[in-house]
Amino acid sequence: MGHWRQVAPQGAKHNGDEQRAHGTGEMAGEHAQRADGQAQQHARDRAGEQPGGQRRSAGQAGIGSRSRAGGSRVVVHAHHSSPMRYLAVFTSWPSRAYDHDMDSDSPAGQSMSHWLQFSSLELLVGIADHGSLSAGARAAGMAQSNASRALKTLERRLGYALVTRKTSGSTLTAEGVLTVQWAREALAGLNAFSAGVRSLAEHGNKELEFGASMTVAEYLAPSWIGQLHEKLPSVIPRMRIMNSHDVIQAVEQEQLSFGFVETPQLPPFLRSREVFRDEMLVVVSPAHPWAGRKDPVTLDELQQTALIEREEGSGTRAFLNSLSTVERAKPIAEFNSNATICQLVAGGMGPAVLSQLAVENQLKQGALVEVPFAGPALMRELRAIWREERALNANERMLLGIAINQSPRS
């Protein structure tokens, strides 16, 4: 951005002309200071003085003279096409080009935003995590030759050593340990900013892809999707059905940005929100010995009894494992379908512990019998999940709101 101001005629000798030149120069300096924010007042004042302190006129200052202040430059050009000579004062910012940044030092007092490369922070964190410059460079996606140069430049500008280099690898100095901690926080903030603005930009997306565990996909999501279509008819929902473990993995690897799971334990890098509180029921066929028992089945009995179960990685299997205090009996059989398990239980193959959502119709029809459980109700939380550093976009927020408002959670 350039700032153009009329100043005194070249060679002005009267005090009034000098005062006007000084005053208009201050106005130009104020604009330059707003644009750059780095000591433009000092540069402007110095441009009108000789070494001995004698003020020079605008003409004596010279055509095309430059004054550096805080990494910016003030370029003064004279225009001779008018009796009143005009000087164009143009303030330019330091180049952000990689080579320029690597070769130049940061002037004292200059804002760090003028010279700091976030890639250098990623490199420093990578060295801390992987123990060597080469491994840190790979993690930051940087060539090793550039990485060495970037690290040296960062150390020079900060004013202290960050890394001790050895043939066996690289270790952080005491100052480096603190700096890495701050770098992590800075990068996390930048990622949050990036995710937030991206989510706002995605408001108009016409597709909504999400993952859902089996129970959620079969018994809850269809109703949610129907309401979503009523509110946002132009949005095309795409639901990927998998078990809870696979949904978590897909979100972790950023194959999906959003999903619903039923497992009781979640990784710390995920944010989550409860959308449904689901009761698990012990069910058998009407001909099973437990069908007519008067005493509730105990946790010990349940642990020692072979059940028809969901597969490893499912939220239902994880919930049963979380209840157990000892190793449970091996399953009679494993399936990735709630409906298949219900049919086999009704056929007399054995008992099962399933979501009330999966068995309520068979219970009403008499195909299954609920066995009372000795102890508190077997309750679990079904939750929406997404990565901690990511903000949900407008369509995802709409679906989450529908799930929370529609589903009873107690």
C-alpha positions in Angstrom: 0.0 0.0 0.0 1.4 3.5 -0.9 0.8 6.7 1.0 1.0 9.9 -1.1 1.4 13.4 0.4 2.1 16.9 -0.9 5.2 18.4 0.9 7.2 21.6 0.6 8.7 22.8 -2.7 12.2 21.6 -3.3 14.6 24.1 -1.9 12.1 25.9 0.4 13.9 28.5 2.5 11.2 30.3 4.5 10.4 29.1 8.0 6.7 28.7 7.0 7.7 26.4 4.2 9.9 24.4 6.5 7.1 24.1 9.1 4.6 23.0 6.4 7.2 20.5 5.1 7.6 19.2 8.6 3.9 19.1 9.3 3.0 17.2 6.1 5.9 14.9 6.7 4.4 14.0 10.1 1.1 13.2 8.4 2.8 10.9 5.9 4.7 9.3 8.8 1.5 8.7 10.8 0.0 6.8 7.8 3.2 4.8 7.3 3.2 4.0 11.0 -0.3 2.6 10.8 0.6 0.5 7.8 3.8 -0.9 9.2 3.7 -0.3 12.9 7.6 -0.1 13.2 9.3 3.2 14.1 8.3 5.2 11.0 8.2 8.4 13.1 11.9 8.1 13.8 12.8 7.4 10.1 10.8 10.4 8.9 12.4 12.8 11.4 15.9 11.6 10.6 15.3 12.0 6.9 15.1 15.8 7.3 18.3 16.3 9.4 22.0 16.4 8.6 24.6 14.7 10.8 25.2 17.9 12.7 21.6 18.3 13.5 21.0 21.0 10.7 17.7 20.5 9.0 17.8 19.8 5.3 15.1 20.9 2.9 13.0 18.4 1.1 15.1 19.0 -2.0 18.4 18.4 -0.1 17.1 15.2 1.2 17.4 13.8 -2.3 15.3 12.1 -4.8 14.7 8.4 -4.3 16.3 8.4 -0.8 15.4 5.5 1.4 15.2 5.1 5.2 14.9 1.7 6.9 13.0 1.4 10.1 12.0 -1.9 11.7 12.5 -3.9 8.4 10.2 -1.6 6.4 11.4 1.0 3.9 10.2 4.5 3.1 11.0 5.4 -0.6 10.8 9.1 -1.5 10.3 10.0 -5.2 10.1 13.6 -6.5 7.7 14.6 -9.3 8.8 17.6 -11.3 5.7 18.1 -13.5 4.1 20.7 -11.2 5.4 24.1 -9.8 4.6 22.5 -6.4 6.9 19.4 -6.5 5.2 16.3 -5.0 7.0 13.6 -3.1 5.5 10.2 -3.2 6.1 8.4 0.1 5.7 4.7 -0.3 5.9 2.2 2.6 6.6 -1.4 1.7 6.6 -4.5 4.0 9.5 -6.9 4.3 9.3 -9.8 1.9 7.9 -13.0 3.2 9.8 -15.1 0.7 11.5 -18.1 2.2 15.0 -17.1 1.0 14.7 -13.5 2.2 13.4 -14.7 5.6 16.3 -17.2 6.0 19.0 -14.5 5.2 17.8 -11.6 7.3 17.9 -11.0 11.0 15.0 -9.6 13.0 15.6 -5.9 13.9 15.3 -5.1 17.6 11.7 -4.4 18.6 10.2 -5.8 15.4 7.0 -7.8 15.8 7.7 -11.5 15.6 4.9 -11.9 13.0 7.2 -10.1 10.5 9.8 -12.9 10.4 8.6 -16.0 12.2 8.0 -19.1 9.9 5.5 -21.6 11.3 7.3 -24.3 9.4 10.3 -23.6 11.7 8.1 -24.2 14.7 6.9 -27.5 13.2 10.5 -28.5 12.6 11.4 -27.8 16.2 8.5 -29.8 17.5 9.4 -32.6 15.1 13.0 -32.7 16.4 11.6 -32.9 20.0 9.3 -35.7 19.0 11.6 -37.8 16.9 15.1 -37.0 18.3 17.0 -35.9 15.2 17.1 -33.1 12.7 16.5 -35.4 9.7 13.5 -37.1 11.3 12.1 -33.7 12.4 12.5 -32.4 8.9 10.6 -35.3 7.5 7.8 -34.7 10.0 7.6 -31.1 9.0 7.8 -31.9 5.2 11.1 -30.0 4.8 14.3 -30.9 3.0 17.1 -31.5 5.4 19.3 -28.8 3.9 16.6 -26.2 4.4 15.8 -27.6 7.8 19.4 -27.0 9.1 19.3 -23.5 7.7 15.9 -22.8 9.2 16.9 -24.0 12.6 20.1 -21.9 12.7 18.1 -18.8 11.6 15.5 -19.4 14.3 18.2 -19.8 17.0 19.9 -16.6 15.7 16.7 -14.6 15.8 15.6 -15.9 19.2 19.0 -15.2 20.6 19.7 -18.6 22.2 20.5 -22.2 21.2 17.5 -24.6 20.9 19.2 -27.9 20.0 22.5 -29.6 20.9 23.6 -31.5 17.8 25.5 -34.8 18.2 26.4 -37.7 15.9 23.8 -39.8 17.8 21.0 -37.3 17.3 19.7 -34.0 18.5 18.7 -33.0 22.0 16.9 -29.9 23.2 18.6 -27.4 25.4 16.8 -26.2 28.5 15.6 -23.2 26.6 14.6 -25.5 23.7 12.4 -27.5 26.0 10.4 -24.4 27.0 10.3 -23.1 23.4 8.9 -26.4 22.1 6.1 -26.2 24.7 5.2 -22.7 23.5 5.6 -23.8 19.9 3.1 -26.6 20.4 0.6 -24.1 21.9 1.1 -21.7 19.0 0.6 -24.4 16.4 -2.5 -25.7 18.2 -3.9 -22.2 18.1 -3.1 -21.9 14.4 -4.7 -25.2 13.7 -7.8 -24.2 15.7 -8.0 -20.9 13.7 -7.6 -22.8 10.4 -10.3 -25.3 11.3 -12.7 -22.6 12.5 -12.5 -20.5 9.4 -12.7 -23.6 7.2 -15.9 -24.6 9.0 -17.4 -21.2 8.3 -16.4 -21.5 4.6 -18.0 -25.0 4.5 -21.5 -23.7 5.4 -22.7 -24.1 1.8 -21.4 -27.7 1.4 -24.0 -29.9 -0.3 -22.7 -33.2 1.2 -22.5 -34.4 4.8 -20.4 -37.5 5.3 -20.2 -39.2 8.7 -19.5 -42.5 10.3 -21.9 -44.5 12.5 -21.6 -47.6 14.6 -24.1 -50.4 13.9 -26.6 -49.7 16.6 -26.7 -46.0 15.8 -26.9 -46.6 12.1 -29.7 -49.2 12.3 -32.0 -47.6 15.0 -31.2 -43.9 15.4 -29.6 -42.4 12.4 -32.5 -42.9 9.9 -34.8 -40.7 11.9 -32.0 -38.1 12.3 -31.3 -38.1 8.6 -35.1 -37.6 7.9 -35.2 -34.5 10.0 -32.0 -33.2 8.5 -33.5 -33.5 5.0 -36.6 -31.5 6.2 -34.3 -28.7 7.5 -31.6 -28.8 4.8 -33.2 -30.5 1.7 -30.2 -29.6 -0.5 -27.7 -31.5 1.7 -26.9 -35.0 0.6 -26.1 -37.2 3.7 -23.6 -40.1 3.3 -23.4 -42.4 6.2 -20.6 -45.0 6.5 -21.7 -47.9 8.7 -18.9 -49.6 10.7 -18.2 -50.7 14.2 -17.2 -48.1 16.9 -13.5 -49.0 16.7 -13.4 -48.3 12.9 -15.3 -45.1 13.3 -12.8 -43.8 15.8 -9.9 -44.9 13.6 -11.5 -43.1 10.6 -11.8 -39.9 12.5 -8.3 -40.2 13.9 -6.8 -40.6 10.5 -9.1 -37.8 9.1 -10.8 -40.1 6.7 -14.0 -38.9 8.4 -14.4 -35.6 10.3 -17.4 -36.7 12.3 -19.1 -39.8 13.6 -21.2 -41.6 16.2 -20.0 -44.5 18.5 -21.1 -46.6 21.4 -17.9 -47.6 23.0 -17.3 -46.6 26.6 -13.7 -45.4 26.2 -12.5 -42.8 23.8 -9.0 -41.6 22.9 -8.0 -38.3 24.5 -7.5 -36.5 21.1 -11.2 -36.7 20.4 -14.0 -34.3 21.5 -17.4 -35.9 22.1 -21.0 -35.2 23.0 -23.5 -37.6 24.4 -26.5 -38.0 22.1 -28.3 -41.0 23.6 -28.3 -43.1 26.8 -28.8 -46.7 25.8 -29.8 -49.6 28.2 -28.3 -53.0 27.5 -30.6 -56.0 28.2 -29.9 -59.7 28.8 -32.2 -61.6 26.4 -32.9 -65.3 25.8 -35.4 -67.4 23.9 -38.6 -68.4 25.6 -37.3 -72.0 25.9 -34.0 -71.1 27.6 -33.6 -72.0 31.3 -33.1 -68.4 32.2 -36.5 -67.4 30.8 -38.4 -68.7 33.8 -36.0 -67.9 36.6 -37.1 -65.8 39.5 -33.7 -64.5 40.6 -31.9 -61.9 38.5 -28.8 -63.0 36.7 -25.6 -61.8 38.4 -22.5 -60.2 36.9 -20.5 -63.4 37.9 -22.9 -65.6 36.0 -22.8 -63.3 33.0 -19.0 -63.4 33.0 -18.9 -67.2 33.2 -21.6 -67.8 30.5 -20.8 -68.1 26.8 -22.9 -65.6 24.9 -23.7 -64.8 21.3 -21.7 -61.6 20.9 -20.8 -58.8 18.5 -17.3 -58.8 17.0 -14.2 -57.3 18.5 -14.1 -53.6 18.0 -17.8 -53.1 18.4 -19.1 -50.8 21.1 -21.4 -53.6 22.5 -18.4 -56.0 23.0 -16.3 -53.1 24.5 -19.1 -52.4 27.0 -19.3 -56.0 28.2 -15.5 -56.1 28.6 -15.6 -52.9 30.6 -18.1 -54.4 33.1 -16.1 -57.5 33.7 -13.8 -58.0 36.7 -12.4 -61.3 35.4 -11.8 -62.8 32.0 -15.1 -63.6 30.4 -16.1 -66.9 28.8 -15.4 -67.2 25.1 -18.4 -66.4 22.9 -20.5 -69.1 21.4 -20.4 -67.1 18.1 -19.6 -63.6 16.9 -21.5 -61.5 14.4 -21.3 -57.9 13.2 -25.1 -57.7 12.9 -27.6 -57.1 15.8 -30.4 -58.6 13.7 -28.5 -61.8 13.1 -27.8 -62.2 16.8 -31.5 -61.6 17.7 -32.6 -64.3 15.3 -30.1 -66.8 16.7 -31.0 -66.0 20.3 -34.7 -66.5 19.4 -33.8 -69.8 17.8 -32.3 -71.1 21.1 -28.6 -70.9 20.4 -27.8 -69.0 23.6 -28.2 -65.7 25.5 -27.0 -62.3 24.5 -26.6 -58.8 25.9 -27.8 -56.3 23.3 -29.1 -52.7 23.1 -32.8 -52.2 24.0 -33.0 -50.6 20.6 -32.1 -53.9 18.9 -34.4 -56.1 20.8 -37.5 -54.1 21.7 -39.6 -55.4 18.7 -38.8 -59.0 19.4 -39.6 -58.5 23.1 -43.0 -57.1 22.2 -43.6 -60.0 19.8 -42.6 -62.6 22.4 -39.7 -64.0 20.3 -37.3 -62.9 23.1 -37.5 -62.8 26.8 -35.7 -60.2 29.0 -33.8 -61.6 31.9 -33.6 -59.3 35.0 -30.0 -58.2 35.9 -28.9 -58.1 39.6 -27.5 -54.6 40.0 -27.9 -51.2 38.4 -29.3 -51.0 35.0 -26.7 -51.6 32.3 -26.5 -48.1 30.8 -24.1 -46.8 28.2 -23.7 -43.6 26.3 -23.8 -43.2 22.6 -21.7 -40.2 21.6 -20.8 -38.0 18.6 -17.1 -37.7 18.1 -14.7 -35.4 16.2 -11.1 -34.3 16.4 -10.2 -32.0 19.2 -8.6 -29.3 17.1 -11.5 -29.2 14.5 -14.6 -27.2 14.6 -17.8 -28.8 13.3 -19.2 -27.2 10.1 -22.7 -25.9 9.8 -24.2 -29.2 8.5 -22.5 -31.3 11.1 -23.8 -29.0 13.8 -27.3 -29.3 12.5 -27.1 -33.1 12.5 -25.6 -33.1 16.1 -28.4 -30.8 17.3 -31.1 -33.0 15.8 -29.5 -36.1 17.5 -29.3 -34.4 20.9 -32.8 -32.9 20.8 -34.6 -36.0 19.4 -33.0 -38.6 21.6 -33.9 -39.2 25.2 -30.7 -39.4 27.4 -32.1 -40.6 30.6 
